[in-house]
Amino acid sequence: MSDQRVYLDDIYASEECQGSVFRAVVMMAHEARFLNNQAGQGYIQLNKKPTTIAMYKFKEGKLSMSEKGENDVTAEAVNTPVEESPISMEQSAADADAAFGM
């Protein structure tokens, strides 16, 4: 029964999550979500819960976490000004009031 748990010692010993409990949980959650999606689409058949499989993979060191790179969001995209919408704040407030019957 104790093999179905991830202990702090497992997390601290993991190089992939760098001893961070948050990283460990995120890694396992992403893997469980991926497994659940694959099972839902019919690609795999699960004999255990996705979270249990993700915990086993974490304990075996089969999960990794990649950091966002420099190319994920370009500086040009960050610095591009957002165009003003042609609808004014007063108009959008009036539309919202009308939608709720006010």
ABEGO torsion letter per residue (X at the ends): XAAABBBAAAAAABAAAGGBAAAAAAAAAAAAAAAAAAAAAGABBBABBAAAAAAAAAAAGABBBBBBBAAABBAAAAABBBBBBABBAAAAAAAAAAAAGX
